[in-house]
Amino acid sequence: GTNLLITCPGYAGTLPTLDAAEFPLIKGEMPETKFIVPTAQFVAALNAVTPCASKDESRPVLTGIEFIVTPDSVQVAATDGYRLTIDVIQVKTGVADKTTLVVPAQNLNLIAKLAKEAGEEMWIGFSATEFCAAITAGDGSGQTALVGSAVYEPRFPDYRAIIPKTQTTKVAISGALLKKATQLAMLANNNKKVSIVEFDFGADELTLSAMSDAGAADAKVATQMEGEPLTIKFNGAYMIDMISGMPNDTLMFEMTQPTKPAAVYSFTTGKEAHLAILMPMHPGR
């Protein structure tokens, strides 16, 4: 192959190169199918779903985010098999038919970071082989970044089957207080790779507890409950990720059994706009 020769006073070296024809083609323009989305809402949706994408490269499609684009909305979803987050943005897209594509989560993380300080609106577009975002700086300079990404085959697993259809326990709780209580409970086993926290949902109070060889911790949060008390175990880190992606208000938990997934959504926006599913840790662990 071809080598690159580098020389300067006191140094000479060569580096191997690759054929330029193998480099992905960068078009430098948006695909024909494109539309405007509110920047803050789009970034919030990406920040909510990307933590749920799998890190397991042996199942590459699960390392991506599923986009379902309809004439009136954009739905994004991610799951690693242990949790699921779905967020829906109501926006006129101009597409004629529902379209599904899967975009690598790491590329969407980059887009979310770049768009954090962008203007109020941004363009997104796609084709059968690519996804693009045009992000204009929010400082009035007019500078625009065009970020493109390849897409996976749209063969995302049918996650709808794990969404609970009924519940026997329904709980309303402050998201901010629950996040703080989970962090406090996790202090007991912060040296463990997986932090298991027990959630004991009582009639008007939730008790969170965690235990390890290093010690134990308990935290309590006031709740409002309909139905039966329930004790269930969750991965504490997954719980915090989920809460961080929710609006900062009252959260609704819908559950049935200690071995079945919990559905969580914002009281303000409802489950149609943003829904999280969290699988419980096995009671025997």
Disulfide bonds with the S-S distance in Angstrom:
none
